[in-house]
Amino acid sequence: CLSRGRPHPTSGVEAVKMLRSMQERGFTIDVPTWSRVIEAQGASMWKVESLLKEMAESGFRESHPEQWYHICMDVCVKGRKWKRAMELLDEIETPTLKLFHGAIASCHQEHGKAIEVLDKMKAANVEPLIHTYHAVLKSCARTGQQAHAARVLKEMEETDTTASVISYSYALAACENGGHWKPSMAL
């Protein structure tokens, strides 16, 4: 169904057919199966939403809550559904590092949302890693948020997270894309 990591045009239909066949034969549908069927749908978000609803109705959400949220967050990342990603973070009692990273990734080009996720992460006492900061800085770079990028660099320093060339590159790109070249001189 998947070709070079991307769904084949008919793979979504075929994956659902295989899922139905498994269900008819009484198989218990596990996490990898649900994940693969959803991944095979590609950009067809209405099909993905339908499958997520089916998963919830089958009791999967209650029996596998952590996996449920991870699958939903993956959908948010692929579909750039940052609002739904933020809702998921609010729904779950103890979001994991992976869920926070997914929420940051779903904020792709949403002004100020990645920094908002970082703040939620700290409020939940989940320690950001270097790649967490890089994901936030990348979002700042895409949206030209030089003030947020400077804040992230400062926070990295305060938490003894060593900024790298990548960190500064994203911060400089935030200055450039925001039309603020003077702050870049201070970096």
Biotite code that builds the C-alpha atoms (Angstrom):
import biotite.structure as struc

atoms = struc.array([
    struc.Atom([0.000, 0.000, 0.000], chain_id="A", res_id=1, res_name="CYS", atom_name="CA", element="C"),
    struc.Atom([2.873, 2.376, 0.673], chain_id="A", res_id=2, res_name="LEU", atom_name="CA", element="C"),
    struc.Atom([5.398, 3.256, -2.001], chain_id="A", res_id=3, res_name="SER", atom_name="CA", element="C"),
    struc.Atom([8.571, 5.023, -0.877], chain_id="A", res_id=4, res_name="ARG", atom_name="CA", element="C"),
    struc.Atom([6.818, 6.206, 2.257], chain_id="A", res_id=5, res_name="GLY", atom_name="CA", element="C"),
    struc.Atom([3.903, 7.703, 0.315], chain_id="A", res_id=6, res_name="ARG", atom_name="CA", element="C"),
    struc.Atom([0.487, 6.180, -0.259], chain_id="A", res_id=7, res_name="PRO", atom_name="CA", element="C"),
    struc.Atom([-0.236, 4.807, -3.712], chain_id="A", res_id=8, res_name="HIS", atom_name="CA", element="C"),
    struc.Atom([-3.382, 6.440, -5.191], chain_id="A", res_id=9, res_name="PRO", atom_name="CA", element="C"),
    struc.Atom([-5.471, 3.303, -4.609], chain_id="A", res_id=10, res_name="THR", atom_name="CA", element="C"),
    struc.Atom([-3.766, 2.252, -1.377], chain_id="A", res_id=11, res_name="SER", atom_name="CA", element="C"),
    struc.Atom([-6.288, 4.005, 0.880], chain_id="A", res_id=12, res_name="GLY", atom_name="CA", element="C"),
    struc.Atom([-9.153, 2.043, -0.634], chain_id="A", res_id=13, res_name="VAL", atom_name="CA", element="C"),
    struc.Atom([-7.187, -1.217, -0.510], chain_id="A", res_id=14, res_name="GLU", atom_name="CA", element="C"),
    struc.Atom([-6.136, -0.632, 3.093], chain_id="A", res_id=15, res_name="ALA", atom_name="CA", element="C"),
    struc.Atom([-9.752, -0.099, 4.154], chain_id="A", res_id=16, res_name="VAL", atom_name="CA", element="C"),
    struc.Atom([-10.771, -3.273, 2.249], chain_id="A", res_id=17, res_name="LYS", atom_name="CA", element="C"),
    struc.Atom([-8.110, -5.239, 4.149], chain_id="A", res_id=18, res_name="MET", atom_name="CA", element="C"),
    struc.Atom([-9.270, -3.700, 7.427], chain_id="A", res_id=19, res_name="LEU", atom_name="CA", element="C"),
    struc.Atom([-12.884, -4.724, 6.700], chain_id="A", res_id=20, res_name="ARG", atom_name="CA", element="C"),
    struc.Atom([-11.746, -8.242, 5.807], chain_id="A", res_id=21, res_name="SER", atom_name="CA", element="C"),
    struc.Atom([-9.848, -8.523, 9.083], chain_id="A", res_id=22, res_name="MET", atom_name="CA", element="C"),
    struc.Atom([-12.860, -7.254, 11.037], chain_id="A", res_id=23, res_name="GLN", atom_name="CA", element="C"),
    struc.Atom([-15.197, -9.714, 9.281], chain_id="A", res_id=24, res_name="GLU", atom_name="CA", element="C"),
    struc.Atom([-12.876, -12.567, 10.256], chain_id="A", res_id=25, res_name="ARG", atom_name="CA", element="C"),
    struc.Atom([-12.919, -11.495, 13.885], chain_id="A", res_id=26, res_name="GLY", atom_name="CA", element="C"),
    struc.Atom([-9.369, -10.185, 14.138], chain_id="A", res_id=27, res_name="PHE", atom_name="CA", element="C"),
    struc.Atom([-8.586, -7.676, 16.868], chain_id="A", res_id=28, res_name="THR", atom_name="CA", element="C"),
    struc.Atom([-7.319, -4.560, 15.158], chain_id="A", res_id=29, res_name="ILE", atom_name="CA", element="C"),
    struc.Atom([-4.085, -3.459, 16.825], chain_id="A", res_id=30, res_name="ASP", atom_name="CA", element="C"),
    struc.Atom([-2.221, -0.144, 16.936], chain_id="A", res_id=31, res_name="VAL", atom_name="CA", element="C"),
    struc.Atom([0.103, -0.776, 13.946], chain_id="A", res_id=32, res_name="PRO", atom_name="CA", element="C"),
    struc.Atom([-2.835, -1.872, 11.782], chain_id="A", res_id=33, res_name="THR", atom_name="CA", element="C"),
    struc.Atom([-4.905, 1.225, 12.573], chain_id="A", res_id=34, res_name="TRP", atom_name="CA", element="C"),
    struc.Atom([-1.839, 3.410, 12.018], chain_id="A", res_id=35, res_name="SER", atom_name="CA", element="C"),
    struc.Atom([-1.062, 1.882, 8.632], chain_id="A", res_id=36, res_name="ARG", atom_name="CA", element="C"),
    struc.Atom([-4.652, 2.085, 7.411], chain_id="A", res_id=37, res_name="VAL", atom_name="CA", element="C"),
    struc.Atom([-4.802, 5.743, 8.421], chain_id="A", res_id=38, res_name="ILE", atom_name="CA", element="C"),
    struc.Atom([-1.404, 6.494, 6.872], chain_id="A", res_id=39, res_name="GLU", atom_name="CA", element="C"),
    struc.Atom([-2.513, 4.869, 3.608], chain_id="A", res_id=40, res_name="ALA", atom_name="CA", element="C"),
    struc.Atom([-5.291, 7.466, 3.309], chain_id="A", res_id=41, res_name="GLN", atom_name="CA", element="C"),
    struc.Atom([-2.717, 10.162, 2.530], chain_id="A", res_id=42, res_name="GLY", atom_name="CA", element="C"),
    struc.Atom([-4.190, 13.640, 2.279], chain_id="A", res_id=43, res_name="ALA", atom_name="CA", element="C"),
    struc.Atom([-7.796, 12.448, 2.345], chain_id="A", res_id=44, res_name="SER", atom_name="CA", element="C"),
    struc.Atom([-8.610, 13.982, 5.704], chain_id="A", res_id=45, res_name="MET", atom_name="CA", element="C"),
    struc.Atom([-12.321, 13.131, 5.565], chain_id="A", res_id=46, res_name="TRP", atom_name="CA", element="C"),
    struc.Atom([-11.419, 9.430, 5.278], chain_id="A", res_id=47, res_name="LYS", atom_name="CA", element="C"),
    struc.Atom([-8.943, 9.790, 8.134], chain_id="A", res_id=48, res_name="VAL", atom_name="CA", element="C"),
    struc.Atom([-11.546, 11.525, 10.319], chain_id="A", res_id=49, res_name="GLU", atom_name="CA", element="C"),
    struc.Atom([-14.022, 8.749, 9.533], chain_id="A", res_id=50, res_name="SER", atom_name="CA", element="C"),
    struc.Atom([-11.498, 6.085, 10.559], chain_id="A", res_id=51, res_name="LEU", atom_name="CA", element="C"),
    struc.Atom([-10.650, 7.941, 13.781], chain_id="A", res_id=52, res_name="LEU", atom_name="CA", element="C"),
    struc.Atom([-14.351, 8.071, 14.621], chain_id="A", res_id=53, res_name="LYS", atom_name="CA", element="C"),
    struc.Atom([-14.629, 4.337, 13.932], chain_id="A", res_id=54, res_name="GLU", atom_name="CA", element="C"),
    struc.Atom([-11.620, 3.686, 16.173], chain_id="A", res_id=55, res_name="MET", atom_name="CA", element="C"),
    struc.Atom([-13.220, 5.644, 19.014], chain_id="A", res_id=56, res_name="ALA", atom_name="CA", element="C"),
    struc.Atom([-16.548, 3.844, 18.587], chain_id="A", res_id=57, res_name="GLU", atom_name="CA", element="C"),
    struc.Atom([-14.775, 0.464, 18.692], chain_id="A", res_id=58, res_name="SER", atom_name="CA", element="C"),
    struc.Atom([-13.460, 1.265, 22.180], chain_id="A", res_id=59, res_name="GLY", atom_name="CA", element="C"),
    struc.Atom([-9.884, 1.747, 21.009], chain_id="A", res_id=60, res_name="PHE", atom_name="CA", element="C"),
    struc.Atom([-9.672, 5.209, 22.570], chain_id="A", res_id=61, res_name="ARG", atom_name="CA", element="C"),
    struc.Atom([-10.542, 3.877, 26.029], chain_id="A", res_id=62, res_name="GLU", atom_name="CA", element="C"),
    struc.Atom([-8.458, 0.705, 25.797], chain_id="A", res_id=63, res_name="SER", atom_name="CA", element="C"),
    struc.Atom([-5.360, 2.362, 24.281], chain_id="A", res_id=64, res_name="HIS", atom_name="CA", element="C"),
    struc.Atom([-5.522, 6.055, 25.265], chain_id="A", res_id=65, res_name="PRO", atom_name="CA", element="C"),
    struc.Atom([-1.839, 6.869, 24.764], chain_id="A", res_id=66, res_name="GLU", atom_name="CA", element="C"),
    struc.Atom([-1.727, 5.246, 21.322], chain_id="A", res_id=67, res_name="GLN", atom_name="CA", element="C"),
    struc.Atom([-5.030, 6.934, 20.416], chain_id="A", res_id=68, res_name="TRP", atom_name="CA", element="C"),
    struc.Atom([-3.587, 10.369, 21.125], chain_id="A", res_id=69, res_name="TYR", atom_name="CA", element="C"),
    struc.Atom([-0.362, 9.601, 19.273], chain_id="A", res_id=70, res_name="HIS", atom_name="CA", element="C"),
    struc.Atom([-2.276, 8.504, 16.166], chain_id="A", res_id=71, res_name="ILE", atom_name="CA", element="C"),
    struc.Atom([-4.481, 11.602, 16.364], chain_id="A", res_id=72, res_name="CYS", atom_name="CA", element="C"),
    struc.Atom([-1.460, 13.866, 16.786], chain_id="A", res_id=73, res_name="MET", atom_name="CA", element="C"),
    struc.Atom([0.229, 12.257, 13.769], chain_id="A", res_id=74, res_name="ASP", atom_name="CA", element="C"),
    struc.Atom([-2.897, 13.112, 11.774], chain_id="A", res_id=75, res_name="VAL", atom_name="CA", element="C"),
    struc.Atom([-2.701, 16.700, 13.034], chain_id="A", res_id=76, res_name="CYS", atom_name="CA", element="C"),
    struc.Atom([0.930, 16.962, 11.955], chain_id="A", res_id=77, res_name="VAL", atom_name="CA", element="C"),
    struc.Atom([0.268, 15.593, 8.458], chain_id="A", res_id=78, res_name="LYS", atom_name="CA", element="C"),
    struc.Atom([-2.828, 17.714, 7.988], chain_id="A", res_id=79, res_name="GLY", atom_name="CA", element="C"),
    struc.Atom([-1.332, 20.798, 9.677], chain_id="A", res_id=80, res_name="ARG", atom_name="CA", element="C"),
    struc.Atom([-4.311, 20.881, 12.017], chain_id="A", res_id=81, res_name="LYS", atom_name="CA", element="C"),
    struc.Atom([-2.768, 22.978, 14.778], chain_id="A", res_id=82, res_name="TRP", atom_name="CA", element="C"),
    struc.Atom([-6.106, 23.841, 16.415], chain_id="A", res_id=83, res_name="LYS", atom_name="CA", element="C"),
    struc.Atom([-6.969, 20.164, 16.853], chain_id="A", res_id=84, res_name="ARG", atom_name="CA", element="C"),
    struc.Atom([-3.429, 19.486, 18.113], chain_id="A", res_id=85, res_name="ALA", atom_name="CA", element="C"),
    struc.Atom([-3.911, 22.134, 20.800], chain_id="A", res_id=86, res_name="MET", atom_name="CA", element="C"),
    struc.Atom([-7.262, 20.580, 21.752], chain_id="A", res_id=87, res_name="GLU", atom_name="CA", element="C"),
    struc.Atom([-5.613, 17.167, 22.088], chain_id="A", res_id=88, res_name="LEU", atom_name="CA", element="C"),
    struc.Atom([-3.024, 18.602, 24.476], chain_id="A", res_id=89, res_name="LEU", atom_name="CA", element="C"),
    struc.Atom([-5.832, 20.022, 26.595], chain_id="A", res_id=90, res_name="ASP", atom_name="CA", element="C"),
    struc.Atom([-7.799, 16.742, 26.521], chain_id="A", res_id=91, res_name="GLU", atom_name="CA", element="C"),
    struc.Atom([-5.078, 14.414, 27.741], chain_id="A", res_id=92, res_name="ILE", atom_name="CA", element="C"),
    struc.Atom([-4.261, 14.388, 31.430], chain_id="A", res_id=93, res_name="GLU", atom_name="CA", element="C"),
    struc.Atom([-0.509, 13.925, 31.080], chain_id="A", res_id=94, res_name="THR", atom_name="CA", element="C"),
    struc.Atom([0.758, 14.735, 27.583], chain_id="A", res_id=95, res_name="PRO", atom_name="CA", element="C"),
    struc.Atom([4.006, 13.061, 26.596], chain_id="A", res_id=96, res_name="THR", atom_name="CA", element="C"),
    struc.Atom([7.079, 14.640, 25.045], chain_id="A", res_id=97, res_name="LEU", atom_name="CA", element="C"),
    struc.Atom([6.113, 13.047, 21.718], chain_id="A", res_id=98, res_name="LYS", atom_name="CA", element="C"),
    struc.Atom([2.658, 14.651, 21.833], chain_id="A", res_id=99, res_name="LEU", atom_name="CA", element="C"),
    struc.Atom([4.166, 18.050, 22.526], chain_id="A", res_id=100, res_name="PHE", atom_name="CA", element="C"),
    struc.Atom([6.589, 17.597, 19.624], chain_id="A", res_id=101, res_name="HIS", atom_name="CA", element="C"),
    struc.Atom([3.680, 16.662, 17.365], chain_id="A", res_id=102, res_name="GLY", atom_name="CA", element="C"),
    struc.Atom([1.760, 19.758, 18.420], chain_id="A", res_id=103, res_name="ALA", atom_name="CA", element="C"),
    struc.Atom([4.797, 21.950, 17.691], chain_id="A", res_id=104, res_name="ILE", atom_name="CA", element="C"),
    struc.Atom([5.191, 20.328, 14.260], chain_id="A", res_id=105, res_name="ALA", atom_name="CA", element="C"),
    struc.Atom([1.513, 20.899, 13.456], chain_id="A", res_id=106, res_name="SER", atom_name="CA", element="C"),
    struc.Atom([1.974, 24.634, 14.080], chain_id="A", res_id=107, res_name="CYS", atom_name="CA", element="C"),
    struc.Atom([4.120, 24.768, 10.921], chain_id="A", res_id=108, res_name="HIS", atom_name="CA", element="C"),
    struc.Atom([3.421, 28.390, 9.984], chain_id="A", res_id=109, res_name="GLN", atom_name="CA", element="C"),
    struc.Atom([0.989, 29.542, 12.642], chain_id="A", res_id=110, res_name="GLU", atom_name="CA", element="C"),
    struc.Atom([2.211, 32.763, 14.190], chain_id="A", res_id=111, res_name="HIS", atom_name="CA", element="C"),
    struc.Atom([3.109, 32.269, 17.862], chain_id="A", res_id=112, res_name="GLY", atom_name="CA", element="C"),
    struc.Atom([1.541, 28.828, 18.294], chain_id="A", res_id=113, res_name="LYS", atom_name="CA", element="C"),
    struc.Atom([4.783, 26.823, 18.625], chain_id="A", res_id=114, res_name="ALA", atom_name="CA", element="C"),
    struc.Atom([5.907, 29.060, 21.488], chain_id="A", res_id=115, res_name="ILE", atom_name="CA", element="C"),
    struc.Atom([2.477, 28.551, 23.064], chain_id="A", res_id=116, res_name="GLU", atom_name="CA", element="C"),
    struc.Atom([3.027, 24.776, 22.941], chain_id="A", res_id=117, res_name="VAL", atom_name="CA", element="C"),
    struc.Atom([6.455, 25.225, 24.524], chain_id="A", res_id=118, res_name="LEU", atom_name="CA", element="C"),
    struc.Atom([4.810, 27.163, 27.364], chain_id="A", res_id=119, res_name="ASP", atom_name="CA", element="C"),
    struc.Atom([2.201, 24.395, 27.816], chain_id="A", res_id=120, res_name="LYS", atom_name="CA", element="C"),
    struc.Atom([5.019, 21.872, 27.876], chain_id="A", res_id=121, res_name="MET", atom_name="CA", element="C"),
    struc.Atom([6.821, 23.669, 30.686], chain_id="A", res_id=122, res_name="LYS", atom_name="CA", element="C"),
    struc.Atom([3.547, 24.112, 32.603], chain_id="A", res_id=123, res_name="ALA", atom_name="CA", element="C"),
    struc.Atom([3.077, 20.324, 32.393], chain_id="A", res_id=124, res_name="ALA", atom_name="CA", element="C"),
    struc.Atom([6.619, 19.818, 33.761], chain_id="A", res_id=125, res_name="ASN", atom_name="CA", element="C"),
    struc.Atom([7.778, 18.124, 30.574], chain_id="A", res_id=126, res_name="VAL", atom_name="CA", element="C"),
    struc.Atom([11.424, 19.010, 29.969], chain_id="A", res_id=127, res_name="GLU", atom_name="CA", element="C"),
    struc.Atom([12.154, 20.318, 26.456], chain_id="A", res_id=128, res_name="PRO", atom_name="CA", element="C"),
    struc.Atom([15.047, 18.716, 24.591], chain_id="A", res_id=129, res_name="LEU", atom_name="CA", element="C"),
    struc.Atom([17.379, 20.352, 22.087], chain_id="A", res_id=130, res_name="ILE", atom_name="CA", element="C"),
    struc.Atom([15.221, 19.172, 19.183], chain_id="A", res_id=131, res_name="HIS", atom_name="CA", element="C"),
    struc.Atom([12.166, 20.630, 20.953], chain_id="A", res_id=132, res_name="THR", atom_name="CA", element="C"),
    struc.Atom([13.825, 24.021, 20.931], chain_id="A", res_id=133, res_name="TYR", atom_name="CA", element="C"),
    struc.Atom([14.901, 23.534, 17.316], chain_id="A", res_id=134, res_name="HIS", atom_name="CA", element="C"),
    struc.Atom([11.331, 22.752, 16.257], chain_id="A", res_id=135, res_name="ALA", atom_name="CA", element="C"),
    struc.Atom([10.099, 25.936, 17.957], chain_id="A", res_id=136, res_name="VAL", atom_name="CA", element="C"),
    struc.Atom([12.935, 27.976, 16.441], chain_id="A", res_id=137, res_name="LEU", atom_name="CA", element="C"),
    struc.Atom([12.126, 26.536, 13.013], chain_id="A", res_id=138, res_name="LYS", atom_name="CA", element="C"),
    struc.Atom([8.533, 27.712, 13.406], chain_id="A", res_id=139, res_name="SER", atom_name="CA", element="C"),
    struc.Atom([9.799, 31.152, 14.493], chain_id="A", res_id=140, res_name="CYS", atom_name="CA", element="C"),
    struc.Atom([11.996, 31.242, 11.393], chain_id="A", res_id=141, res_name="ALA", atom_name="CA", element="C"),
    struc.Atom([9.104, 30.406, 9.075], chain_id="A", res_id=142, res_name="ARG", atom_name="CA", element="C"),
    struc.Atom([6.901, 33.104, 10.576], chain_id="A", res_id=143, res_name="THR", atom_name="CA", element="C"),
    struc.Atom([9.553, 35.765, 11.106], chain_id="A", res_id=144, res_name="GLY", atom_name="CA", element="C"),
    struc.Atom([9.166, 35.872, 14.899], chain_id="A", res_id=145, res_name="GLN", atom_name="CA", element="C"),
    struc.Atom([12.546, 37.228, 15.907], chain_id="A", res_id=146, res_name="GLN", atom_name="CA", element="C"),
    struc.Atom([11.429, 38.172, 19.453], chain_id="A", res_id=147, res_name="ALA", atom_name="CA", element="C"),
    struc.Atom([10.205, 34.628, 20.126], chain_id="A", res_id=148, res_name="HIS", atom_name="CA", element="C"),
    struc.Atom([13.401, 33.186, 18.642], chain_id="A", res_id=149, res_name="ALA", atom_name="CA", element="C"),
    struc.Atom([15.503, 35.386, 20.946], chain_id="A", res_id=150, res_name="ALA", atom_name="CA", element="C"),
    struc.Atom([13.380, 34.259, 23.895], chain_id="A", res_id=151, res_name="ARG", atom_name="CA", element="C"),
    struc.Atom([13.963, 30.593, 23.006], chain_id="A", res_id=152, res_name="VAL", atom_name="CA", element="C"),
    struc.Atom([17.732, 31.121, 22.762], chain_id="A", res_id=153, res_name="LEU", atom_name="CA", element="C"),
    struc.Atom([17.699, 32.829, 26.159], chain_id="A", res_id=154, res_name="LYS", atom_name="CA", element="C"),
    struc.Atom([15.651, 30.008, 27.663], chain_id="A", res_id=155, res_name="GLU", atom_name="CA", element="C"),
    struc.Atom([18.080, 27.452, 26.240], chain_id="A", res_id=156, res_name="MET", atom_name="CA", element="C"),
    struc.Atom([20.905, 29.307, 27.970], chain_id="A", res_id=157, res_name="GLU", atom_name="CA", element="C"),
    struc.Atom([18.985, 29.453, 31.260], chain_id="A", res_id=158, res_name="GLU", atom_name="CA", element="C"),
    struc.Atom([18.298, 25.694, 31.189], chain_id="A", res_id=159, res_name="THR", atom_name="CA", element="C"),
    struc.Atom([21.886, 24.801, 30.275], chain_id="A", res_id=160, res_name="ASP", atom_name="CA", element="C"),
    struc.Atom([20.820, 23.548, 26.861], chain_id="A", res_id=161, res_name="THR", atom_name="CA", element="C"),
    struc.Atom([23.710, 24.325, 24.565], chain_id="A", res_id=162, res_name="THR", atom_name="CA", element="C"),
    struc.Atom([22.603, 26.217, 21.476], chain_id="A", res_id=163, res_name="ALA", atom_name="CA", element="C"),
    struc.Atom([24.119, 24.907, 18.271], chain_id="A", res_id=164, res_name="SER", atom_name="CA", element="C"),
    struc.Atom([24.753, 26.254, 14.805], chain_id="A", res_id=165, res_name="VAL", atom_name="CA", element="C"),
    struc.Atom([21.258, 25.017, 13.929], chain_id="A", res_id=166, res_name="ILE", atom_name="CA", element="C"),
    struc.Atom([19.754, 27.008, 16.825], chain_id="A", res_id=167, res_name="SER", atom_name="CA", element="C"),
    struc.Atom([21.406, 30.228, 15.692], chain_id="A", res_id=168, res_name="TYR", atom_name="CA", element="C"),
    struc.Atom([20.632, 29.553, 12.039], chain_id="A", res_id=169, res_name="SER", atom_name="CA", element="C"),
    struc.Atom([16.903, 29.337, 12.795], chain_id="A", res_id=170, res_name="TYR", atom_name="CA", element="C"),
    struc.Atom([17.083, 32.465, 14.979], chain_id="A", res_id=171, res_name="ALA", atom_name="CA", element="C"),
    struc.Atom([18.856, 34.374, 12.197], chain_id="A", res_id=172, res_name="LEU", atom_name="CA", element="C"),
    struc.Atom([16.248, 33.187, 9.689], chain_id="A", res_id=173, res_name="ALA", atom_name="CA", element="C"),
    struc.Atom([13.516, 34.480, 12.034], chain_id="A", res_id=174, res_name="ALA", atom_name="CA", element="C"),
    struc.Atom([15.184, 37.913, 11.989], chain_id="A", res_id=175, res_name="CYS", atom_name="CA", element="C"),
    struc.Atom([15.569, 37.822, 8.222], chain_id="A", res_id=176, res_name="GLU", atom_name="CA", element="C"),
    struc.Atom([12.019, 36.616, 7.511], chain_id="A", res_id=177, res_name="ASN", atom_name="CA", element="C"),
    struc.Atom([10.582, 39.147, 9.922], chain_id="A", res_id=178, res_name="GLY", atom_name="CA", element="C"),
    struc.Atom([12.492, 41.954, 8.243], chain_id="A", res_id=179, res_name="GLY", atom_name="CA", element="C"),
    struc.Atom([14.499, 42.642, 11.397], chain_id="A", res_id=180, res_name="HIS", atom_name="CA", element="C"),
    struc.Atom([18.158, 42.554, 10.498], chain_id="A", res_id=181, res_name="TRP", atom_name="CA", element="C"),
    struc.Atom([19.426, 44.664, 13.423], chain_id="A", res_id=182, res_name="LYS", atom_name="CA", element="C"),
    struc.Atom([18.478, 42.093, 16.145], chain_id="A", res_id=183, res_name="PRO", atom_name="CA", element="C"),
    struc.Atom([20.374, 39.459, 14.174], chain_id="A", res_id=184, res_name="SER", atom_name="CA", element="C"),
    struc.Atom([23.561, 41.428, 14.800], chain_id="A", res_id=185, res_name="MET", atom_name="CA", element="C"),
    struc.Atom([23.166, 40.800, 18.544], chain_id="A", res_id=186, res_name="ALA", atom_name="CA", element="C"),
    struc.Atom([22.992, 37.042, 18.028], chain_id="A", res_id=187, res_name="LEU", atom_name="CA", element="C"),
])
